[in-house]
Amino acid sequence: MERCPVELWTKIACLACTDGGYTGCSLSLVSHAMHDVAEPVRYHSVSLDTVDKLLAFSARLTAMDRPPLIRHLFIAEMHVPRLRINSDDSWETFVKQRRQRAAEAKISIARIRNAVHTVVASAADTLYHLNVHSPPADITFPHLHDLTIAAIALTDPLATACDRFPSLRRLHVLDLSAGTSSEFCSGLADAAPNITHLRLSGVSQDTRISHFLRIILRMCPNSGSERDAAQSAGGHAFAQLGSQEDQEAAAVAARLPTLKCIIVQPTEIANGWCGTGGHLQSEMMVALGLLQLRTRFSVAESGQAAGPRFSLLPEQEYSAKQAREDWLDTVEGGSGPWQGKAVEYEEDAGPENVVWAA
């Protein structure tokens, strides 16, 4: 080790610290010399997937004289454990335990939020890649390039200030549903006007998102056939031309001039006792499939898409495990969530006409 320059060892350590923190901690325990070598890059990538890890890391950062260099950060969505009911307990005992548990949960949630704020604030100035359910609204990320967040995080006006993500290029949004789509579309242009890649995972029962995407993809309705197909599945996938919804979508699209790639992955849902969920999901999938079909026809005819590239992935849950795997793959230089197996629709689009593309 003495024959090799310290700068070279530090470079090697940086290339090795891409697994969320385990290798960085291990190298620091090898020897005093290796500890000094690895210390500048020990926190190159940090993965916090449990409450205990989050709280412990937050406490460590608070004790440091200055924040470490963190380039890649993954914070899993944290949940407070639910109260388990003991069948032998009396009703009075259950009510007492529930009240006590509610008070404890409130404290735990506050501790988790404070810890997330401490960690993200300490890393914000150097972060390149962040995966967190909802980044604190009062923090700016000057060098952030990749961001994975929940759709609900883009519905808060305080969280979508235009100067928060000046360098953001790839945005991955989770759990987009009908209840958040309108606010999300507006917040997207405010928060990330310079993005080149957009992925929507966990999309469900959202019949408006297809219309928003059609505007961004710069596609005009295809002589009524798209609207007829959508109406056969329910009728609300495309807004009327010139409507207020159409104008709002066009305004948002005009504020995303650098967008080049859009990936959509719907999630699987149960029909429910009345079948409404399945009906809305089917309508959404038909409309998205038509967009995929039109995109491919446009490329075949002109050699290039009229707007951003569009890829529709199969219906599948995007789990927390998959999110961490994609994050690790990106840290190691892979494509992470920006690759996948697309789904194509036949010309007479419908849920029964899906063809899985290699």
C-alpha positions as CSV (number, residue, x, y, z in Angstrom):
1,M,0.0,0.0,0.0
2,E,2.9,2.3,0.7
3,R,4.1,2.0,-3.0
4,C,0.8,3.3,-4.4
5,P,0.0,7.0,-4.3
6,V,-2.8,8.0,-1.9
7,E,-4.7,9.7,-4.7
8,L,-4.9,6.4,-6.6
9,W,-6.1,4.5,-3.6
10,T,-8.8,7.1,-3.0
11,K,-9.9,6.7,-6.7
12,I,-10.1,3.0,-6.2
13,A,-12.1,3.4,-3.0
14,C,-14.5,5.8,-4.8
15,L,-15.2,3.2,-7.5
16,A,-15.8,0.5,-4.8
17,C,-18.2,2.6,-2.7
18,T,-21.2,2.0,-4.9
19,D,-23.2,-0.4,-2.8
20,G,-25.0,2.0,-0.5
21,G,-22.4,2.3,2.2
22,Y,-21.3,-1.3,3.2
23,T,-18.0,-1.2,1.3
24,G,-17.2,2.3,2.6
25,C,-17.7,1.2,6.2
26,S,-15.7,-2.0,5.7
27,L,-12.7,-0.2,4.2
28,S,-12.7,2.2,7.1
29,L,-12.2,-0.7,9.5
30,V,-9.3,-2.3,7.6
31,S,-6.5,-0.1,9.1
32,H,-5.8,3.5,10.1
33,A,-4.1,4.1,6.7
34,M,-7.1,2.7,4.7
35,H,-9.5,4.6,7.0
36,D,-7.8,7.9,6.0
37,V,-7.8,6.9,2.3
38,A,-11.5,5.9,2.3
39,E,-12.8,8.7,4.5
40,P,-13.3,11.3,1.6
41,V,-15.4,8.8,-0.4
42,R,-16.8,6.7,2.4
43,Y,-20.3,8.3,1.9
44,H,-20.2,8.3,-1.9
45,S,-23.4,6.3,-1.9
46,V,-25.7,5.9,1.1
47,S,-28.7,3.6,1.4
48,L,-31.1,4.0,4.3
49,D,-33.8,1.4,4.1
50,T,-34.8,1.1,7.8
51,V,-35.9,3.5,10.5
52,D,-32.9,2.5,12.7
53,K,-30.4,3.2,9.9
54,L,-32.0,6.5,9.2
55,L,-32.0,7.7,12.8
56,A,-28.5,6.5,13.4
57,F,-27.1,8.2,10.2
58,S,-28.9,11.4,11.1
59,A,-27.4,11.4,14.5
60,R,-23.9,10.8,13.0
61,L,-24.3,13.7,10.6
62,T,-25.4,16.0,13.4
63,A,-22.2,15.1,15.3
64,M,-19.9,15.8,12.4
65,D,-18.0,19.1,12.1
66,R,-18.9,19.4,8.4
67,P,-21.2,17.3,6.2
68,P,-19.5,14.5,4.2
69,L,-19.5,14.2,0.4
70,I,-22.6,12.3,-0.6
71,R,-23.3,11.9,-4.3
72,H,-26.0,9.1,-4.3
73,L,-28.7,8.9,-1.6
74,F,-31.5,6.4,-1.2
75,I,-34.1,6.8,1.6
76,A,-36.8,4.2,1.6
77,E,-40.4,5.2,2.5
78,M,-40.6,4.6,6.3
79,H,-43.7,3.2,8.0
80,V,-44.6,3.1,11.6
81,P,-45.5,-0.4,12.7
82,R,-49.3,-1.0,13.1
83,L,-50.8,-2.0,16.4
84,R,-51.4,-5.7,16.7
85,I,-54.6,-6.7,18.5
86,N,-54.5,-9.5,21.1
87,S,-57.7,-11.4,21.1
88,D,-57.3,-12.0,24.9
89,D,-57.3,-8.3,25.7
90,S,-60.4,-6.5,26.9
91,W,-62.0,-3.7,25.1
92,E,-60.7,-1.2,27.6
93,T,-57.2,-2.6,27.3
94,F,-57.4,-2.3,23.5
95,V,-58.6,1.3,23.6
96,K,-55.8,2.2,26.0
97,Q,-53.2,0.5,23.9
98,R,-54.5,2.2,20.8
99,R,-54.3,5.7,22.3
100,Q,-50.8,5.0,23.6
101,R,-49.8,3.6,20.2
102,A,-51.2,6.7,18.4
103,A,-49.2,9.0,20.6
104,E,-46.0,6.9,20.0
105,A,-46.7,6.9,16.3
106,K,-47.0,10.7,16.2
107,I,-43.6,11.0,17.9
108,S,-42.1,8.4,15.6
109,I,-43.4,10.1,12.5
110,A,-41.9,13.4,13.7
111,R,-38.5,11.8,14.4
112,I,-38.5,10.2,11.0
113,R,-39.3,13.5,9.2
114,N,-36.7,15.4,11.2
115,A,-34.1,12.7,10.4
116,V,-35.0,12.8,6.7
117,H,-34.6,16.6,6.7
118,T,-31.2,16.4,8.5
119,V,-29.9,13.8,6.1
120,V,-31.1,15.4,2.9
121,A,-30.1,18.9,4.0
122,S,-26.6,17.7,4.8
123,A,-26.2,16.1,1.4
124,A,-28.1,18.5,-0.8
125,D,-25.2,20.6,-2.0
126,T,-23.3,17.6,-3.5
127,L,-26.1,15.2,-4.4
128,Y,-26.2,13.9,-8.0
129,H,-28.8,11.1,-7.5
130,L,-31.6,11.1,-4.9
131,N,-34.4,8.6,-4.2
132,V,-36.8,9.8,-1.5
133,H,-40.5,9.7,-1.1
134,S,-40.8,13.5,-0.6
135,P,-37.8,15.8,-0.4
136,P,-38.2,18.6,2.2
137,A,-39.7,21.7,0.5
138,D,-37.2,24.2,2.0
139,I,-34.1,22.6,0.4
140,T,-32.4,23.4,-2.9
141,F,-30.5,20.8,-4.9
142,P,-28.0,22.7,-7.1
143,H,-26.3,19.7,-8.7
144,L,-29.0,17.0,-8.6
145,H,-29.3,15.2,-11.9
146,D,-31.5,12.1,-11.1
147,L,-34.5,12.3,-8.8
148,T,-37.0,9.6,-7.8
149,I,-40.0,10.9,-5.7
150,A,-43.7,10.2,-5.1
151,A,-46.2,12.0,-7.3
152,I,-47.8,13.6,-4.2
153,A,-44.5,15.5,-3.7
154,L,-45.2,17.5,-6.8
155,T,-48.7,18.6,-5.8
156,D,-47.4,21.0,-3.1
157,P,-46.8,24.5,-4.4
158,L,-44.0,25.0,-1.8
159,A,-42.2,21.9,-3.1
160,T,-42.3,22.9,-6.7
161,A,-40.4,26.2,-6.6
162,C,-38.7,26.6,-10.0
163,D,-35.2,27.2,-8.5
164,R,-35.0,24.0,-6.4
165,F,-33.7,21.6,-9.1
166,P,-31.8,23.7,-11.7
167,S,-29.7,20.8,-12.9
168,L,-32.3,18.1,-12.9
169,R,-32.4,16.0,-16.0
170,R,-34.0,12.7,-15.2
171,L,-37.2,12.5,-13.1
172,H,-38.8,9.3,-11.9
173,V,-42.3,9.7,-10.4
174,L,-44.0,7.0,-8.4
175,D,-47.7,6.3,-7.6
176,L,-49.5,8.6,-10.0
177,S,-53.3,8.3,-9.7
178,A,-56.4,10.2,-10.8
179,G,-56.4,12.1,-7.5
180,T,-53.0,13.7,-8.1
181,S,-52.6,13.9,-11.9
182,S,-53.9,17.5,-12.4
183,E,-51.8,19.1,-9.7
184,F,-48.9,16.9,-10.7
185,C,-48.8,18.0,-14.3
186,S,-48.7,21.7,-13.3
187,G,-46.1,21.0,-10.6
188,L,-43.9,19.1,-13.0
189,A,-43.2,22.1,-15.2
190,D,-42.6,24.3,-12.1
191,A,-40.2,21.9,-10.4
192,A,-38.3,20.4,-13.3
193,P,-38.5,22.6,-16.5
194,N,-35.1,21.3,-17.8
195,I,-35.7,17.6,-17.6
196,T,-34.8,15.4,-20.6
197,H,-36.2,12.1,-19.2
198,L,-39.5,11.4,-17.4
199,R,-40.7,8.1,-16.0
200,L,-44.1,7.5,-14.4
201,S,-44.3,4.3,-12.4
202,G,-47.3,2.9,-10.5
203,V,-49.8,4.8,-12.7
204,S,-53.3,3.6,-11.9
205,Q,-56.9,4.5,-12.9
206,D,-55.8,7.9,-14.3
207,T,-57.8,8.6,-17.5
208,R,-56.4,12.1,-17.7
209,I,-52.7,11.3,-18.0
210,S,-53.1,10.0,-21.6
211,H,-54.5,13.3,-22.8
212,F,-51.6,15.2,-21.0
213,L,-49.1,12.8,-22.7
214,R,-50.7,13.2,-26.1
215,I,-50.1,17.0,-25.9
216,I,-46.5,16.6,-24.8
217,L,-45.9,14.0,-27.5
218,R,-47.3,16.5,-30.0
219,M,-49.9,14.2,-31.4
220,C,-53.2,15.3,-32.9
221,P,-56.2,13.0,-32.6
222,N,-56.1,10.5,-35.5
223,S,-59.3,11.4,-37.5
224,G,-61.5,10.4,-34.6
225,S,-60.3,6.8,-34.3
226,E,-58.4,7.4,-31.1
227,R,-61.4,9.0,-29.5
228,D,-63.7,6.3,-30.7
229,A,-61.5,3.6,-29.3
230,A,-61.3,5.4,-26.0
231,Q,-65.0,5.8,-25.9
232,S,-65.5,2.1,-26.4
233,A,-63.5,1.6,-23.2
234,G,-65.3,4.4,-21.2
235,G,-64.9,7.7,-23.0
236,H,-62.9,10.0,-20.8
237,A,-59.3,9.3,-22.0
238,F,-59.1,12.3,-24.3
239,A,-60.4,15.8,-23.6
240,Q,-62.2,17.8,-26.3
241,L,-59.9,19.9,-28.4
242,G,-59.9,23.5,-27.2
243,S,-61.2,22.6,-23.8
244,Q,-59.8,24.1,-20.6
245,E,-58.0,20.8,-19.9
246,D,-56.5,20.8,-23.4
247,Q,-55.3,24.4,-22.9
248,E,-53.8,23.6,-19.5
249,A,-52.0,20.6,-20.9
250,A,-50.6,22.6,-23.8
251,A,-49.3,25.3,-21.4
252,V,-47.5,22.7,-19.3
253,A,-46.0,21.0,-22.4
254,A,-44.7,24.4,-23.7
255,R,-42.7,24.7,-20.4
256,L,-40.9,21.4,-21.0
257,P,-39.0,22.1,-24.1
258,T,-36.0,19.8,-23.4
259,L,-38.1,16.6,-22.7
260,K,-36.8,13.8,-24.9
261,C,-38.0,10.5,-23.4
262,I,-41.2,9.4,-21.5
263,I,-41.6,6.0,-20.0
264,V,-44.9,4.9,-18.4
265,Q,-45.4,1.8,-16.3
266,P,-48.9,1.2,-15.0
267,T,-49.4,-0.9,-11.9
268,E,-51.7,-3.9,-11.5
269,I,-54.9,-3.3,-9.6
270,A,-57.8,-5.4,-8.4
271,N,-61.2,-4.9,-10.0
272,G,-62.9,-4.3,-6.6
273,W,-66.4,-5.4,-5.7
274,C,-68.1,-3.2,-8.3
275,G,-65.5,-3.4,-11.0
276,T,-65.0,0.4,-11.2
277,G,-61.3,0.2,-10.7
278,G,-60.8,-2.3,-13.4
279,H,-63.0,-0.3,-15.8
280,L,-60.9,2.9,-15.3
281,Q,-57.7,1.0,-15.6
282,S,-58.8,-0.6,-18.8
283,E,-59.8,2.8,-20.2
284,M,-56.4,4.2,-19.3
285,M,-54.5,1.3,-20.8
286,V,-56.4,1.6,-24.1
287,A,-55.5,5.3,-24.3
288,L,-51.9,4.7,-23.4
289,G,-51.7,1.9,-25.9
290,L,-53.0,4.1,-28.7
291,L,-50.3,6.6,-27.9
292,Q,-47.7,3.9,-28.1
293,L,-49.1,2.8,-31.5
294,R,-49.2,6.3,-32.9
295,T,-45.6,6.9,-31.8
296,R,-44.4,3.8,-33.6
297,F,-46.4,4.8,-36.8
298,S,-44.9,8.3,-36.6
299,V,-41.3,6.9,-36.4
300,A,-42.0,4.4,-39.2
301,E,-43.4,7.1,-41.6
302,S,-41.0,10.0,-40.9
303,G,-38.0,8.3,-39.4
304,Q,-38.3,10.2,-36.1
305,A,-40.9,11.0,-33.5
306,A,-42.8,14.3,-33.6
307,G,-42.1,14.8,-29.9
308,P,-40.3,12.9,-27.1
309,R,-39.8,9.2,-27.4
310,F,-42.6,7.3,-25.7
311,S,-42.4,3.8,-24.1
312,L,-45.2,1.9,-22.4
313,L,-44.2,-0.8,-20.0
314,P,-46.3,-3.8,-18.9
315,E,-48.6,-3.4,-15.9
316,Q,-46.5,-4.3,-12.9
317,E,-46.1,-3.1,-9.3
318,Y,-42.9,-1.0,-8.9
319,S,-41.9,-2.2,-5.5
320,A,-39.5,-0.7,-2.9
321,K,-37.1,-3.6,-3.7
322,Q,-37.1,-2.7,-7.4
323,A,-36.6,0.9,-6.6
324,R,-33.4,0.1,-4.5
325,E,-32.1,-2.2,-7.2
326,D,-32.6,0.5,-9.9
327,W,-30.9,3.0,-7.7
328,L,-27.9,0.7,-7.2
329,D,-27.7,0.0,-10.9
330,T,-27.6,3.7,-11.6
331,V,-24.9,4.3,-9.0
332,E,-22.8,1.6,-10.7
333,G,-23.2,3.3,-14.1
334,G,-26.2,1.2,-15.4
335,S,-29.5,2.4,-16.9
336,G,-31.5,1.7,-13.7
337,P,-35.2,2.5,-14.3
338,W,-34.5,4.0,-17.7
339,Q,-34.8,0.7,-19.5
340,G,-37.5,-1.9,-19.8
341,K,-39.6,-4.1,-22.0
342,A,-42.2,-2.1,-23.9
343,V,-45.7,-3.1,-24.7
344,E,-47.3,-2.6,-28.2
345,Y,-50.9,-2.4,-29.2
346,E,-52.4,-3.8,-32.4
347,E,-54.3,-1.3,-34.6
348,D,-57.7,-2.3,-33.3
349,A,-56.5,-1.3,-29.8
350,G,-58.1,-2.9,-26.8
351,P,-56.9,-4.7,-23.6
352,E,-57.2,-8.1,-25.4
353,N,-54.9,-7.0,-28.2
354,V,-51.7,-6.4,-26.2
355,V,-48.5,-7.7,-27.7
356,W,-45.3,-7.8,-25.6
357,A,-42.4,-6.5,-27.5
358,A,-38.9,-7.9,-27.1
